[in-house]
Amino acid sequence: MSIIALIFFFLFSHSLATSNNVELNFIQCLINSTQLTTPISGSVYTRANSSFSTVLQAYIRNLRFNESTTRKPALIITALDVSHVQASVLCAKEHKLLMKTRSGGHDYEGLSYVADRNFFILDLFNLRSINVLIEDETAWVQTGATLGELYYRIAEKSSTHGFPAGVCPTVGVGGHFSGAGYGNMMRKYGLTVDNIIDAEIVDVNGRLLNRESMGEDLFWAITGSGVRRTSEQNVTDVFHVANKLDENLFIRMVFDIVNDTNGAKTIRASFPSLFLGNKTTLITIMDQSFPELGLKPSDCQEMNWTQSVLWYYNFPPGSPDSTLLSRTPRSLVHLKRKSDYMKKPISKQGLGFIFKKMVELERPGLTFNPYGGRMAEISEFAKPFPHRAGNIAKIQRFRLERKWRRSSEPLH
């Protein structure tokens, strides 16, 4: 037994020493890289650095991946310019060290900062410049910017322009855009990637490429790899009409668990919605297309686009547009979330079964995002995101654990 233990200890020590050598050689490669236009040493955080945990946790948005058992990166590089990205890619390739890129950290499974083997994080939050050209109706946005920052910069230039992307302002542009990007204007304008006309990437050989130099195949690959009522009948009706309504209208359905007036668990259905137009037009459309919902003018609030983003994210009414610039989430939770796509309406009986199971489990939730409109017009082959015509809605299943904290509280 002692011989086996000794051999195991030797093998473990040898593995640890090899890992340390790889990291040291990798860091040396970074510092000596001929790609650099600015020094990189101040942007490298090893586990021995006193700021390592702070930098790591700054963009962990799911507390499931901030446990003591969660594997930590060997080091973090907070890139300051493109040359830092190029050097990181080339040195990772040379020393066979797994690289994870992180722009906002909102991916549900922690893919940008979690791995099952030795790795490092290329953290891109410093690359956040935004150049909005209203005359051309275009913008260049760096990967480390957030959606809120992008929306704010557009609003600085125009009160009538917007951009189809998500409703969470702290989401990083890089992950959102490369993952296709959906939001409450997708029935009118499609996904985020349907509106990207150019991009820049650093390839495995450290070259900075744009759409022309990378070619169409690679460009294709990187672009996509409120009203509240609670009637069950209205819920089933929404399944039949939400994807067929005017393309300017987006009706999201959210089901969660609350206590009723007697303290018993019950289902709450909410319908946060966005209409691109005035409420008079909306009431006319709803009276003709979906009178069962019983929408009234008093249910509607007219506001500009940036205010609608803040409303959707539950900020207090009248919050200034500058709120979009905050990178601090309102709260952090232990979250598990999965997506499915609905091709046929769920029956009333089927919903009853789902609701019963949700009440039994206490903390799950369901969100339905309607398709149709522009989403049904774009070919499933246009982008790597194939879920287009034939889908009624995207379903997100989620579970919130009891552990949660305000974002102002420290991580452990």
FENBEL-V944477 format. One record per residue. N is the residue number from 1. RES is the residue in three letters. SS is DSSP state (A for helix, B for strand, O for the rest). NEAR is the number of other C-alpha atoms within 8 Angstrom. D_CENTER is the distance of its C-alpha to the mean C-alpha in whole Angstrom. Layout:
n=(N/N)
res=(RES/RES)
ss=(SS/SS)
near=(NEAR/NEAR)
d_center=(D_CENTER/D_CENTER)
This chain:
n=(1/2/3/4/5/6/7/8/9/10/11/12/13/14/15/16/17/18/19/20/21/22/23/24/25/26/27/28/29/30/31/32/33/34/35/36/37/38/39/40/41/42/43/44/45/46/47/48/49/50/51/52/53/54/55/56/57/58/59/60/61/62/63/64/65/66/67/68/69/70/71/72/73/74/75/76/77/78/79/80/81/82/83/84/85/86/87/88/89/90/91/92/93/94/95/96/97/98/99/100/101/102/103/104/105/106/107/108/109/110/111/112/113/114/115/116/117/118/119/120/121/122/123/124/125/126/127/128/129/130/131/132/133/134/135/136/137/138/139/140/141/142/143/144/145/146/147/148/149/150/151/152/153/154/155/156/157/158/159/160/161/162/163/164/165/166/167/168/169/170/171/172/173/174/175/176/177/178/179/180/181/182/183/184/185/186/187/188/189/190/191/192/193/194/195/196/197/198/199/200/201/202/203/204/205/206/207/208/209/210/211/212/213/214/215/216/217/218/219/220/221/222/223/224/225/226/227/228/229/230/231/232/233/234/235/236/237/238/239/240/241/242/243/244/245/246/247/248/249/250/251/252/253/254/255/256/257/258/259/260/261/262/263/264/265/266/267/268/269/270/271/272/273/274/275/276/277/278/279/280/281/282/283/284/285/286/287/288/289/290/291/292/293/294/295/296/297/298/299/300/301/302/303/304/305/306/307/308/309/310/311/312/313/314/315/316/317/318/319/320/321/322/323/324/325/326/327/328/329/330/331/332/333/334/335/336/337/338/339/340/341/342/343/344/345/346/347/348/349/350/351/352/353/354/355/356/357/358/359/360/361/362/363/364/365/366/367/368/369/370/371/372/373/374/375/376/377/378/379/380/381/382/383/384/385/386/387/388/389/390/391/392/393/394/395/396/397/398/399/400/401/402/403/404/405/406/407/408/409/410/411/412)
res=(MET/SER/ILE/ILE/ALA/LEU/ILE/PHE/PHE/PHE/LEU/PHE/SER/HIS/SER/LEU/ALA/THR/SER/ASN/ASN/VAL/GLU/LEU/ASN/PHE/ILE/GLN/CYS/LEU/ILE/ASN/SER/THR/GLN/LEU/THR/THR/PRO/ILE/SER/GLY/SER/VAL/TYR/THR/ARG/ALA/ASN/SER/SER/PHE/SER/THR/VAL/LEU/GLN/ALA/TYR/ILE/ARG/ASN/LEU/ARG/PHE/ASN/GLU/SER/THR/THR/ARG/LYS/PRO/ALA/LEU/ILE/ILE/THR/ALA/LEU/ASP/VAL/SER/HIS/VAL/GLN/ALA/SER/VAL/LEU/CYS/ALA/LYS/GLU/HIS/LYS/LEU/LEU/MET/LYS/THR/ARG/SER/GLY/GLY/HIS/ASP/TYR/GLU/GLY/LEU/SER/TYR/VAL/ALA/ASP/ARG/ASN/PHE/PHE/ILE/LEU/ASP/LEU/PHE/ASN/LEU/ARG/SER/ILE/ASN/VAL/LEU/ILE/GLU/ASP/GLU/THR/ALA/TRP/VAL/GLN/THR/GLY/ALA/THR/LEU/GLY/GLU/LEU/TYR/TYR/ARG/ILE/ALA/GLU/LYS/SER/SER/THR/HIS/GLY/PHE/PRO/ALA/GLY/VAL/CYS/PRO/THR/VAL/GLY/VAL/GLY/GLY/HIS/PHE/SER/GLY/ALA/GLY/TYR/GLY/ASN/MET/MET/ARG/LYS/TYR/GLY/LEU/THR/VAL/ASP/ASN/ILE/ILE/ASP/ALA/GLU/ILE/VAL/ASP/VAL/ASN/GLY/ARG/LEU/LEU/ASN/ARG/GLU/SER/MET/GLY/GLU/ASP/LEU/PHE/TRP/ALA/ILE/THR/GLY/SER/GLY/VAL/ARG/ARG/THR/SER/GLU/GLN/ASN/VAL/THR/ASP/VAL/PHE/HIS/VAL/ALA/ASN/LYS/LEU/ASP/GLU/ASN/LEU/PHE/ILE/ARG/MET/VAL/PHE/ASP/ILE/VAL/ASN/ASP/THR/ASN/GLY/ALA/LYS/THR/ILE/ARG/ALA/SER/PHE/PRO/SER/LEU/PHE/LEU/GLY/ASN/LYS/THR/THR/LEU/ILE/THR/ILE/MET/ASP/GLN/SER/PHE/PRO/GLU/LEU/GLY/LEU/LYS/PRO/SER/ASP/CYS/GLN/GLU/MET/ASN/TRP/THR/GLN/SER/VAL/LEU/TRP/TYR/TYR/ASN/PHE/PRO/PRO/GLY/SER/PRO/ASP/SER/THR/LEU/LEU/SER/ARG/THR/PRO/ARG/SER/LEU/VAL/HIS/LEU/LYS/ARG/LYS/SER/ASP/TYR/MET/LYS/LYS/PRO/ILE/SER/LYS/GLN/GLY/LEU/GLY/PHE/ILE/PHE/LYS/LYS/MET/VAL/GLU/LEU/GLU/ARG/PRO/GLY/LEU/THR/PHE/ASN/PRO/TYR/GLY/GLY/ARG/MET/ALA/GLU/ILE/SER/GLU/PHE/ALA/LYS/PRO/PHE/PRO/HIS/ARG/ALA/GLY/ASN/ILE/ALA/LYS/ILE/GLN/ARG/PHE/ARG/LEU/GLU/ARG/LYS/TRP/ARG/ARG/SER/SER/GLU/PRO/LEU/HIS)
ss=(O/A/A/A/A/A/A/A/A/A/A/A/A/A/A/A/A/A/A/A/A/A/A/A/A/A/A/A/A/A/A/O/O/O/O/O/O/O/O/O/A/A/A/B/B/B/O/O/O/O/O/A/A/A/A/A/A/O/O/O/O/B/A/A/A/O/O/O/O/O/O/O/O/O/B/B/B/B/O/O/O/A/A/A/A/A/A/A/A/A/A/A/A/A/A/O/O/B/B/B/B/B/O/O/O/O/O/O/O/O/O/O/O/O/O/O/O/O/B/B/B/B/B/O/O/O/O/O/O/B/B/B/B/O/O/O/O/B/B/B/B/O/O/O/O/B/A/A/A/A/A/A/A/A/A/A/A/O/O/O/O/O/O/O/O/O/O/O/O/O/O/B/A/A/A/A/A/A/O/O/O/O/O/O/O/A/A/A/A/O/O/A/A/A/A/O/O/O/O/O/B/B/O/O/O/O/O/B/B/O/A/A/A/A/O/A/A/A/A/A/A/A/O/O/O/O/B/O/O/O/O/A/A/A/A/A/A/A/A/A/A/O/O/O/O/O/O/O/B/B/B/B/B/B/B/B/B/B/B/O/O/O/O/O/B/B/B/B/B/B/B/O/B/B/B/O/O/O/A/A/A/A/A/A/A/A/A/A/A/O/A/A/A/O/O/O/A/A/A/O/O/O/O/O/A/A/A/A/A/A/A/A/O/O/O/O/O/O/O/O/A/A/A/A/A/O/O/O/O/O/B/B/B/B/B/B/B/B/B/B/B/B/O/O/O/O/O/A/A/A/A/A/A/A/A/A/A/A/A/A/A/O/O/B/B/B/B/B/B/B/O/O/A/A/A/A/O/O/O/O/O/O/O/O/O/O/O/O/O/O/O/O/B/B/B/B/B/B/B/B/B/B/B/B/B/B/O/O/O/O/O/O)
near=(4/5/6/7/8/8/8/8/8/8/8/8/8/8/8/8/8/8/9/8/8/10/9/8/9/11/8/8/9/11/9/6/8/5/8/10/5/7/7/11/6/6/10/10/12/9/9/6/7/6/7/13/8/7/9/9/9/6/9/13/9/13/12/8/9/11/8/4/4/8/7/5/11/10/12/16/11/11/15/9/8/7/10/13/11/13/14/10/14/11/11/12/9/6/9/6/10/9/10/12/10/14/14/14/13/12/8/9/5/12/9/10/12/12/8/5/5/10/12/13/14/14/12/13/13/10/12/11/7/11/7/11/8/10/5/5/7/8/9/7/11/11/13/14/18/14/14/13/11/11/12/13/10/12/12/7/8/8/7/6/7/8/6/13/13/12/9/9/13/13/13/15/15/13/13/11/12/12/9/13/13/11/10/12/12/15/16/11/11/14/14/14/12/8/8/8/4/6/8/8/8/12/9/8/7/10/9/9/11/10/11/7/6/10/8/8/7/8/11/11/10/8/14/14/9/9/10/8/7/9/7/7/7/10/10/12/9/8/11/9/10/12/12/9/9/7/11/11/12/13/12/12/11/12/11/11/14/8/9/8/5/5/6/7/10/9/10/10/13/12/12/11/11/12/9/6/7/8/10/7/8/10/11/8/10/10/10/7/8/10/9/6/6/7/10/7/8/5/7/9/6/6/6/7/8/10/11/10/11/14/10/10/8/6/8/7/5/5/9/5/9/7/8/12/9/9/7/6/9/6/8/12/13/12/12/9/9/7/8/8/10/10/8/6/9/8/7/9/6/8/9/8/8/8/9/8/8/12/12/6/7/8/11/12/12/11/11/11/10/13/15/13/13/12/15/11/8/10/9/11/7/8/12/11/9/9/7/12/11/6/13/15/12/13/12/11/12/11/10/10/9/5/6/10/8/8/10/4/6/5/5/4)
d_center=(50/51/51/47/46/47/46/42/42/43/41/38/39/40/36/35/37/36/32/33/35/32/30/33/34/30/30/34/32/30/32/35/33/34/31/30/31/30/31/28/30/29/25/26/25/27/27/31/29/29/26/24/23/21/20/18/17/16/12/12/10/12/15/16/16/18/21/24/24/21/22/22/21/25/24/21/21/20/21/22/23/23/26/24/22/25/27/24/24/27/28/26/27/31/31/28/26/22/20/16/14/11/10/8/8/5/6/8/11/11/12/11/14/16/19/22/24/25/22/21/18/18/16/15/14/18/17/16/19/19/22/22/25/25/29/27/24/22/20/19/16/16/13/13/12/10/9/12/14/14/15/18/19/20/21/24/25/25/25/25/22/18/15/13/10/7/9/8/10/9/5/7/8/9/6/5/9/10/8/10/8/9/10/14/16/15/19/20/18/16/13/12/13/17/17/17/20/20/19/20/20/22/23/25/28/26/27/25/24/24/24/27/28/25/26/25/24/22/20/20/18/16/14/13/14/21/24/25/27/28/31/30/32/30/27/28/29/26/25/28/27/23/23/26/26/26/23/23/22/19/20/17/19/18/20/21/24/26/30/32/35/37/34/34/30/29/26/25/23/22/21/19/20/19/23/23/27/29/30/33/32/29/32/34/31/31/35/35/32/31/34/33/30/33/31/33/33/32/29/28/27/27/25/23/20/18/20/18/15/16/18/15/14/17/18/22/24/25/23/23/21/21/18/15/16/16/13/14/12/15/15/14/15/16/13/14/12/13/13/16/18/21/24/26/27/27/30/31/33/30/28/30/30/26/27/30/28/25/28/29/26/25/22/20/18/17/15/16/15/18/19/22/23/21/19/23/24/22/23/21/23/21/18/17/15/18/18/19/23/24/21/22/18/15/15/13/15/14/17/17/19/22/21/19/20/19/17/21/22/23/21/23)
